[in-house]
Amino acid sequence: MDNKEELEKDAQELSEIHEQVLAAWAKTIDDKSDYTKGHSNKVKRYAEAIGKRLYLSVTEMKVLTAASMLHDIGKYNMDNELLNKKGGLTAEEYETIKTHTTKGAEIISAMPLLKEIGRVIRYHHERYDGEGYPEGLKEEDIPYLARILGVAEAFDAMISDRPYKPKMSISEAILELEANSGTQFDPEAVDAIVHILKATPDIVN
């Protein structure tokens, strides 16, 4: 095996290790709640489909994939009782949950190579109309990849049972996405996922 082949083999092995580490972290986070098992992998699947539909670059896709897998990492040290609470949250509890975006960004951004991933995690709960958190960013001020992740994450939450609400059907979720396009969600990302869901409904399986 020549030097070039060895380098290519090493690069492939590093890539596989990277994917395994992301998957392990995602499972650790998802397993904290009975209602979020497999959530990160599903969000990743929807986000990547949107990204491909919107012709993201290879680098953008890598950032989006990693951010999708780790978007809830800020919940890692949160109390399991809070994450699994049935019924509505108190105002104080909701404020605690909301900190998962900034906490997650701090964890990831502490590693310089992952700074852009941390930025996407930080802003994935911003709203297109400026009513989101943590900073109330609006429209184009919200990082593009965070807007995509926000739609992917919200869609999976809609079609999944959660302690505070029953799940929606796919048709109901599509109507919800369309009703909130331009207010909660980026219109381009909504158009992309709606097209994907109608063209390839098996993506939710």
C-alpha positions in Angstrom: 0.0 0.0 0.0 1.5 3.3 -1.0 1.4 6.5 1.0 -1.6 8.0 -0.8 -3.7 4.8 -0.1 -2.6 4.8 3.5 -3.7 8.5 3.9 -7.1 7.7 2.3 -7.5 4.7 4.6 -6.7 6.8 7.6 -9.1 9.5 6.5 -11.9 7.0 6.1 -11.2 5.5 9.5 -11.3 9.0 11.1 -14.5 9.7 9.4 -16.1 6.5 10.7 -14.8 7.2 14.2 -16.3 10.7 14.0 -19.7 9.4 13.0 -19.6 6.8 15.8 -18.8 9.4 18.4 -21.6 11.6 17.2 -24.0 8.7 17.3 -22.9 7.7 20.8 -23.4 11.3 22.1 -26.8 11.5 20.4 -28.0 8.3 22.0 -26.7 9.4 25.4 -28.7 12.6 25.1 -31.9 11.0 23.7 -31.9 8.3 26.3 -32.4 10.9 29.1 -36.1 11.1 28.2 -38.5 8.3 27.5 -40.0 10.4 24.8 -36.9 11.3 22.8 -35.3 8.0 22.0 -34.0 8.1 18.4 -35.0 11.8 18.2 -31.5 13.0 17.1 -31.2 10.5 14.3 -34.6 11.4 13.0 -33.9 15.1 13.1 -30.6 14.4 11.3 -32.5 12.5 8.6 -35.0 15.4 8.0 -32.3 18.1 8.2 -30.1 16.3 5.7 -33.0 15.8 3.3 -33.8 19.5 3.5 -30.1 20.4 3.0 -29.9 18.2 -0.1 -33.1 19.8 -1.5 -31.6 23.2 -0.9 -28.3 22.3 -2.5 -26.0 22.8 0.5 -22.3 22.5 0.0 -20.4 19.4 1.3 -19.1 21.5 4.2 -22.5 22.9 5.1 -23.9 19.4 5.1 -21.3 18.2 7.5 -22.0 21.1 9.9 -25.7 20.5 9.6 -25.4 16.8 10.2 -23.2 17.2 13.3 -25.5 20.0 14.7 -28.6 17.8 14.1 -27.0 15.0 16.1 -25.9 17.2 18.9 -28.6 19.9 19.0 -29.9 18.7 22.4 -26.5 18.3 24.1 -27.3 21.2 26.4 -29.9 19.0 28.1 -27.2 16.5 29.2 -27.0 17.8 32.7 -30.7 18.7 33.1 -32.8 16.9 35.6 -34.5 13.8 34.2 -37.7 14.5 36.1 -38.0 17.8 34.3 -37.3 16.4 30.9 -39.9 13.7 31.5 -42.5 15.8 33.2 -46.1 15.1 32.1 -48.3 18.1 31.4 -47.3 21.7 31.0 -44.2 23.3 32.3 -44.1 26.2 34.8 -42.6 29.5 33.5 -39.5 28.7 35.5 -39.2 25.2 34.2 -39.6 26.4 30.6 -36.9 29.0 31.1 -34.6 26.2 32.3 -35.4 24.1 29.2 -34.7 27.0 27.0 -31.1 27.2 28.3 -30.3 24.0 26.4 -29.4 26.0 23.3 -26.9 28.2 24.9 -25.5 25.5 27.1 -25.1 23.2 24.1 -23.4 26.0 22.1 -21.0 26.6 25.0 -20.1 22.9 25.2 -19.4 22.6 21.5 -17.9 26.0 20.9 -15.3 25.3 23.5 -13.6 23.2 20.8 -12.5 25.7 18.1 -13.0 23.2 15.2 -16.6 22.8 16.2 -17.4 26.5 16.6 -19.8 26.7 13.6 -21.6 23.6 14.8 -22.1 25.3 18.2 -23.5 28.4 16.4 -26.2 26.3 14.6 -27.1 24.6 17.9 -27.3 28.0 19.7 -29.8 29.5 17.3 -32.0 26.5 16.2 -34.9 27.7 18.4 -34.9 31.3 17.0 -38.1 32.1 15.1 -38.3 33.7 11.7 -40.5 36.5 13.2 -38.0 37.3 15.9 -40.0 35.8 18.8 -37.7 32.9 19.5 -34.8 32.4 21.8 -32.1 32.9 23.0 -31.5 36.3 21.3 -34.7 37.0 19.4 -32.9 37.0 16.0 -35.1 37.5 13.0 -35.2 36.3 9.4 -31.8 36.4 7.7 -30.1 37.3 11.0 -30.7 33.7 12.0 -27.9 31.4 10.6 -29.2 29.6 7.6 -28.3 26.1 8.9 -30.0 26.9 12.2 -33.2 27.8 10.3 -33.1 24.4 8.6 -32.4 22.5 11.8 -35.3 24.4 13.5 -37.8 23.1 10.9 -36.4 19.5 11.0 -36.5 19.5 14.8 -40.0 21.0 15.0 -41.4 18.5 12.5 -40.1 15.5 14.5 -41.5 17.0 17.7 -44.9 17.4 16.0 -45.1 13.7 14.9 -43.8 12.3 18.2 -45.6 11.7 21.4 -44.3 14.0 24.1 -45.3 14.3 27.8 -47.1 17.6 27.1 -49.0 16.7 23.9 -50.1 13.9 21.7 -48.4 13.4 18.3 -49.8 14.8 15.0 -50.4 12.9 11.8 -48.0 13.7 8.9 -50.9 15.6 7.2 -51.5 17.6 10.4 -47.8 18.4 10.8 -47.6 19.6 7.2 -50.5 21.9 7.8 -48.9 23.2 11.0 -45.6 23.9 9.2 -47.4 25.7 6.4 -49.5 27.7 8.8 -46.3 28.9 10.6 -44.2 29.5 7.5 -42.9 33.0 7.6 -43.6 33.4 11.3 -42.0 30.6 13.3 -40.3 28.9 10.4 -38.1 29.9 7.4 -40.4 29.7 4.3 -37.7 28.1 2.1 -37.0 25.3 4.6 -40.7 24.7 5.0 -41.3 24.5 1.3 -38.4 22.0 1.1 -39.6 19.6 3.8 -43.2 19.7 2.6 -42.0 18.8 -0.9 -39.9 16.0 0.6 -42.8 14.6 2.7 -45.2 14.6 -0.2 -42.6 13.1 -2.7 -41.1 10.6 -0.3 -43.4 9.9 2.6 -41.4 6.8 3.7 -38.8 9.2 5.1 -40.7 9.2 8.4 -40.4 5.4 8.8 
